[in-house]
Amino acid sequence: MITVQVYSKSTGKPLSGRKVYVSFSGLLRGGLEGYTNSNGEVHLNADPGEGEVFVSGSRVHKGYLSGRVVVYS
């Protein structure tokens, strides 16, 4: 499982209700999406791997994804 936690760049507070899409590199890996909860978190049932994180359509992270990934949007 991978947890993406989204914080506001300007306030530093968690952002709720934001659409998060995670795209994984590699053949047949695909991607997953979900919306952040009141803590700014979205939990995705995925194995660790290389990928990208998008929040509301904008890429905010690229690299190895595992455990908790904290991003700012």
Backbone as CSV, one residue per row, in Angstrom:
resi,resn,N_x,N_y,N_z,CA_x,CA_y,CA_z,C_x,C_y,C_z
1,MET,0.846,-1.181,0.000,0.000,0.000,0.000,0.886,1.237,0.000
2,ILE,0.459,2.223,-0.752,1.142,3.505,-0.812,0.164,4.573,-0.335
3,THR,0.623,5.445,0.543,-0.177,6.567,1.006,0.439,7.843,0.474
4,VAL,-0.369,8.639,-0.204,0.074,9.947,-0.671,-0.590,10.978,0.230
5,GLN,0.222,11.861,0.808,-0.314,12.923,1.654,-0.006,14.257,0.984
6,VAL,-1.062,15.054,0.790,-0.963,16.303,0.044,-1.112,17.491,0.998
7,TYR,-0.116,18.381,0.939,-0.126,19.605,1.733,-0.151,20.815,0.817
8,SER,-0.697,21.905,1.318,-0.708,23.173,0.597,0.692,23.784,0.624
9,LYS,1.162,24.235,-0.534,2.458,24.926,-0.595,2.428,26.216,0.219
10,SER,1.307,26.918,0.176,1.246,28.235,0.805,0.982,28.190,2.306
11,THR,0.152,27.247,2.761,-0.206,27.228,4.185,0.457,26.097,4.957
12,GLY,0.889,25.055,4.246,1.474,23.902,4.923,0.446,22.974,5.543
13,LYS,-0.834,23.251,5.303,-1.906,22.428,5.873,-2.324,21.345,4.887
14,PRO,-2.852,20.217,5.405,-3.325,19.136,4.525,-4.472,19.612,3.644
15,LEU,-4.510,19.112,2.412,-5.563,19.470,1.462,-6.521,18.295,1.291
16,SER,-7.784,18.510,1.603,-8.785,17.450,1.456,-9.529,17.601,0.139
17,GLY,-10.076,16.490,-0.352,-10.896,16.496,-1.556,-10.122,16.697,-2.843
18,ARG,-8.815,16.499,-2.830,-8.006,16.675,-4.037,-7.863,15.347,-4.766
19,LYS,-7.994,15.386,-6.093,-7.837,14.178,-6.900,-6.355,13.875,-7.049
20,VAL,-5.976,12.660,-6.675,-4.592,12.199,-6.779,-4.554,11.033,-7.751
21,TYR,-3.642,11.118,-8.717,-3.442,10.038,-9.675,-1.982,9.619,-9.597
22,VAL,-1.756,8.329,-9.463,-0.398,7.794,-9.425,-0.210,6.903,-10.640
23,SER,0.793,7.230,-11.437,1.117,6.481,-12.649,2.425,5.744,-12.422
24,PHE,2.416,4.447,-12.657,3.614,3.635,-12.448,4.317,3.349,-13.754
25,SER,5.641,3.345,-13.713,6.461,3.011,-14.875,6.466,1.506,-15.068
26,GLY,6.674,1.092,-16.308,6.798,-0.338,-16.571,5.596,-0.903,-17.291
27,LEU,5.842,-2.002,-17.923,4.832,-2.686,-18.701,3.673,-3.149,-17.822
28,LEU,2.483,-2.773,-18.204,1.242,-3.200,-17.545,1.069,-2.717,-16.110
29,ARG,1.823,-1.731,-15.670,1.664,-1.238,-14.302,0.455,-0.321,-14.190
30,GLY,0.264,0.557,-15.199,-0.911,1.420,-15.177,-0.865,2.457,-14.089
31,GLY,-2.050,2.801,-13.565,-2.127,3.826,-12.542,-3.353,3.664,-11.673
32,LEU,-3.370,4.417,-10.585,-4.476,4.403,-9.630,-4.834,5.836,-9.275
33,GLU,-6.091,6.038,-8.873,-6.488,7.375,-8.464,-7.424,7.311,-7.278
34,GLY,-7.507,8.435,-6.592,-8.393,8.556,-5.450,-8.437,10.003,-5.002
35,TYR,-9.223,10.291,-3.973,-9.364,11.641,-3.450,-8.856,11.691,-2.016
36,THR,-8.206,12.798,-1.669,-7.653,12.924,-0.323,-8.771,13.061,0.717
37,ASN,-8.493,12.523,1.908,-9.437,12.622,3.019,-9.172,13.918,3.793
38,SER,-9.777,14.063,4.962,-9.635,15.299,5.747,-8.208,15.523,6.241
39,ASN,-7.379,14.481,6.234,-5.968,14.605,6.620,-5.059,14.812,5.413
40,GLY,-5.658,14.973,4.242,-4.878,15.159,3.026,-4.283,13.874,2.493
41,GLU,-4.793,12.731,2.958,-4.236,11.432,2.573,-5.141,10.667,1.624
42,VAL,-4.506,9.918,0.731,-5.217,8.942,-0.080,-4.393,7.656,-0.011
43,HIS,-5.066,6.546,0.255,-4.413,5.243,0.382,-4.674,4.449,-0.888
44,LEU,-3.605,3.996,-1.523,-3.723,3.261,-2.778,-3.141,1.868,-2.615
45,ASN,-3.868,0.882,-3.073,-3.430,-0.499,-2.977,-2.478,-0.794,-4.137
46,ALA,-1.201,-0.531,-3.917,-0.203,-0.696,-4.972,1.121,-1.132,-4.371
47,ASP,1.874,-1.872,-5.146,3.224,-2.259,-4.747,4.173,-1.101,-5.031
48,PRO,5.261,-0.994,-4.272,6.252,0.052,-4.521,6.827,-0.038,-5.926
49,GLY,7.265,1.102,-6.447,7.890,1.128,-7.757,8.101,2.541,-8.251
50,GLU,8.739,2.650,-9.403,8.968,3.956,-10.029,7.658,4.500,-10.572
51,GLY,7.458,5.802,-10.388,6.236,6.385,-10.908,6.169,7.879,-10.723
52,GLU,4.976,8.399,-10.983,4.723,9.829,-10.877,3.430,10.048,-10.105
53,VAL,3.377,11.168,-9.372,2.186,11.550,-8.623,1.656,12.853,-9.205
54,PHE,0.354,12.859,-9.497,-0.321,14.044,-10.010,-1.408,14.449,-9.017
55,VAL,-1.511,15.733,-8.739,-2.577,16.258,-7.895,-3.361,17.259,-8.734
56,SER,-4.645,17.010,-8.878,-5.527,17.861,-9.690,-4.931,18.121,-11.076
57,GLY,-4.314,17.090,-11.654,-3.793,17.164,-13.010,-2.367,17.661,-13.158
58,SER,-1.748,18.130,-12.086,-0.377,18.635,-12.153,0.593,17.661,-11.499
59,ARG,1.708,17.382,-12.193,2.701,16.468,-11.625,3.420,17.151,-10.469
60,VAL,3.460,16.448,-9.328,4.094,17.007,-8.136,5.255,16.154,-7.637
61,HIS,5.409,14.947,-8.206,6.496,14.063,-7.758,6.795,13.038,-8.836
62,LYS,8.087,12.748,-8.995,8.515,11.677,-9.893,9.656,10.954,-9.210
63,GLY,9.578,9.623,-9.157,10.622,8.844,-8.506,10.080,7.550,-7.948
64,TYR,10.808,6.980,-7.001,10.413,5.711,-6.403,9.309,5.969,-5.383
65,LEU,8.232,5.214,-5.482,7.076,5.383,-4.612,6.931,4.171,-3.703
66,SER,6.929,4.409,-2.406,6.692,3.344,-1.429,6.278,3.954,-0.114
67,GLY,5.524,3.216,0.679,5.111,3.701,1.997,4.317,4.992,1.909
68,ARG,4.817,6.029,2.585,4.159,7.332,2.590,4.942,8.293,1.700
69,VAL,4.214,8.938,0.803,4.802,9.922,-0.094,4.148,11.272,0.232
70,VAL,4.941,12.233,0.665,4.423,13.555,1.012,4.717,14.509,-0.148
71,VAL,3.661,15.205,-0.596,3.800,16.143,-1.708,3.148,17.471,-1.347
72,TYR,3.551,18.502,-2.075,3.002,19.851,-1.874,2.377,20.321,-3.184
73,SER,1.174,20.893,-3.055,0.455,21.324,-4.243,-0.098,22.721,-4.036
